[in-house]
Amino acid sequence: MFAVLSILLFFTRAFSRLRTGKLAAHKGVFIASHSIDTLLLVSAVVLAVFASLNPVNQPWLMEKIILVVVYIAAGIVSAKAKTKRVQVSTLLIAVCALLAVGYLAGSKSSFIL
């Protein structure tokens, strides 16, 4: 549920910034987005601990963590970008990271590591 809400809020804010930016600047949307993202990360860590999953021993999990960081970084860069070109580029990077995270979640098969 947190993952779906995080993605919905991410795209809501991203598309708002590409248009008028009013919705993205709304304090409630901002707080909700950051709260959901925090809960998502905390629940992921708790799940990994309870399942005794160590990212060092599970390459797919390490890649998933790296891709989530890429997704967050792309969102930060997109939010601070001054040009639409940078906003769209970082949005595409975030989408690719999300697709890869989804693949890793389902397959538990590493890309690189």
C-alpha positions as CSV (number, residue, x, y, z in Angstrom):
1,M,0.0,0.0,0.0
2,F,2.8,2.4,0.9
3,A,4.5,1.7,-2.5
4,V,1.4,2.4,-4.5
5,L,0.7,5.6,-2.5
6,S,4.4,6.7,-2.9
7,I,4.3,6.2,-6.6
8,L,0.9,8.0,-7.0
9,L,2.1,11.0,-5.0
10,F,5.4,11.1,-6.8
11,F,3.6,11.2,-10.2
12,T,1.0,13.7,-8.9
13,R,3.7,16.1,-7.8
14,A,5.9,15.5,-10.9
15,F,3.1,16.2,-13.4
16,S,1.9,19.2,-11.3
17,R,5.4,20.7,-11.5
18,L,5.4,20.2,-15.3
19,R,2.2,22.2,-15.5
20,T,1.4,24.9,-13.0
21,G,3.1,23.5,-9.9
22,K,0.2,24.5,-7.6
23,L,-0.7,21.0,-6.4
24,A,3.0,20.1,-5.9
25,A,3.4,23.2,-3.7
26,H,0.4,22.3,-1.6
27,K,1.6,21.7,2.0
28,G,-0.7,18.7,2.5
29,V,0.5,16.9,-0.6
30,F,4.2,17.6,0.3
31,I,3.7,16.3,3.9
32,A,1.7,13.3,2.7
33,S,4.3,12.4,0.1
34,H,7.3,12.6,2.5
35,S,5.4,10.7,5.2
36,I,4.4,7.9,2.9
37,D,8.0,7.6,1.6
38,T,9.3,7.4,5.1
39,L,6.8,4.8,6.1
40,L,7.7,2.8,3.0
41,L,11.4,2.8,3.8
42,V,10.8,1.9,7.5
43,S,8.5,-0.9,6.6
44,A,11.0,-2.2,4.0
45,V,13.8,-2.3,6.6
46,V,11.6,-4.0,9.2
47,L,10.5,-6.6,6.7
48,A,14.1,-7.3,5.7
49,V,15.1,-7.7,9.4
50,F,12.2,-10.0,10.2
51,A,12.9,-12.1,7.1
52,S,16.6,-12.2,8.0
53,L,17.5,-10.8,4.6
54,N,21.0,-9.4,4.4
55,P,21.6,-7.2,1.3
56,V,25.3,-8.4,1.2
57,N,24.1,-12.0,0.8
58,Q,21.1,-11.1,-1.5
59,P,22.3,-9.2,-4.6
60,W,18.8,-8.5,-5.8
61,L,18.0,-6.8,-2.5
62,M,21.1,-4.7,-2.7
63,E,20.2,-3.7,-6.2
64,K,16.7,-2.9,-5.1
65,I,18.0,-0.6,-2.3
66,I,20.3,1.2,-4.8
67,L,17.4,1.7,-7.2
68,V,15.1,3.1,-4.5
69,V,17.9,5.6,-3.7
70,V,18.1,6.4,-7.4
71,Y,14.3,6.9,-7.4
72,I,14.5,9.2,-4.4
73,A,17.4,11.2,-5.8
74,A,15.7,11.6,-9.2
75,G,12.6,12.9,-7.3
76,I,14.7,15.4,-5.4
77,V,16.5,16.6,-8.6
78,S,13.2,16.8,-10.4
79,A,11.6,18.9,-7.6
80,K,14.5,21.4,-7.7
81,A,15.0,21.5,-11.4
82,K,14.4,24.9,-13.1
83,T,13.9,23.6,-16.6
84,K,11.3,21.2,-18.0
85,R,14.0,19.2,-19.8
86,V,15.7,18.3,-16.5
87,Q,12.3,17.6,-14.9
88,V,11.3,15.2,-17.7
89,S,14.7,13.6,-17.8
90,T,14.7,12.9,-14.1
91,L,11.1,11.7,-14.3
92,L,12.2,9.1,-16.9
93,I,15.1,8.0,-14.7
94,A,12.6,7.6,-11.8
95,V,10.2,5.5,-14.0
96,C,13.1,3.2,-15.1
97,A,14.2,2.8,-11.5
98,L,10.6,2.0,-10.4
99,L,10.2,-0.6,-13.2
100,A,13.5,-2.2,-12.2
101,V,12.4,-2.3,-8.5
102,G,9.2,-4.0,-9.6
103,Y,11.0,-6.6,-11.6
104,L,13.4,-7.3,-8.7
105,A,10.5,-7.5,-6.2
106,G,8.8,-10.2,-8.4
107,S,11.8,-12.2,-9.7
108,K,14.3,-11.8,-6.9
109,S,16.8,-12.2,-9.7
110,S,19.8,-9.7,-9.8
111,F,20.6,-7.6,-12.8
112,I,24.3,-7.0,-12.2
113,L,25.6,-8.2,-8.8
